[in-house]
Amino acid sequence: MSNCTLCLVWEREPENVLYEDEKWAVVRTLNLKGHRERVQIVLKEHRANVTAKEEEESIRILNQVCREVFSYTYKAIILKGTFGTIPEHFHLVATDLEPGCEDFYQILGTPWLRAIQINLWSKVKQGQ
C-alpha cells in the first residue's frame, strides 16, 4: 500500500536494516522512545495477519537478531502488537527494559511474546 509506512521500509532506510530475506526485514525503528536500540521485524507483504507458523518464524528471526543488537543488556522483549500504531501491516517490535524510557510502563502492560535472556552469565562474571 502506498500510504503504509512499513511497506518498503527496508528500501527507504537501508542503513537501518539488520536482517533481510525474501519474506522478512528486521529494521531499527525510527522512534527509539529513549531506548538505546529498538527494532522491528516487518513482513514484506502488506497484510495484517500471519499464520501461526509465520509468527513463529518471525519470532525465531527476531530472537537471533536481538541476541546481537541487545548485547549491552540482560534481557530483550518481543512485544505483542497490542498498542501497535500500524495494525494493517504485520510487524513485531523488540526492545530492552530500560526503566527511564518513555514507553517503559507501556512495555510492562503489553503482553510479551518472548523474553530473551542475553549474555547473562558473562555479565555476572564481569560484575556488570
Secondary structure, DSSP 4 states (H G I P E B T S, - for coil): -TT-SSTTHHHH-GGGEEEE-SSEEEEE-S--TT-S-EEEEEESS--S---HHHHHHHHHHHHHHHHHHTTTSSEEEEEPGGG-S-TTS-EEEEEE--TTSTTHHHHHHSPEEEEEE-SHHHHHHHT-
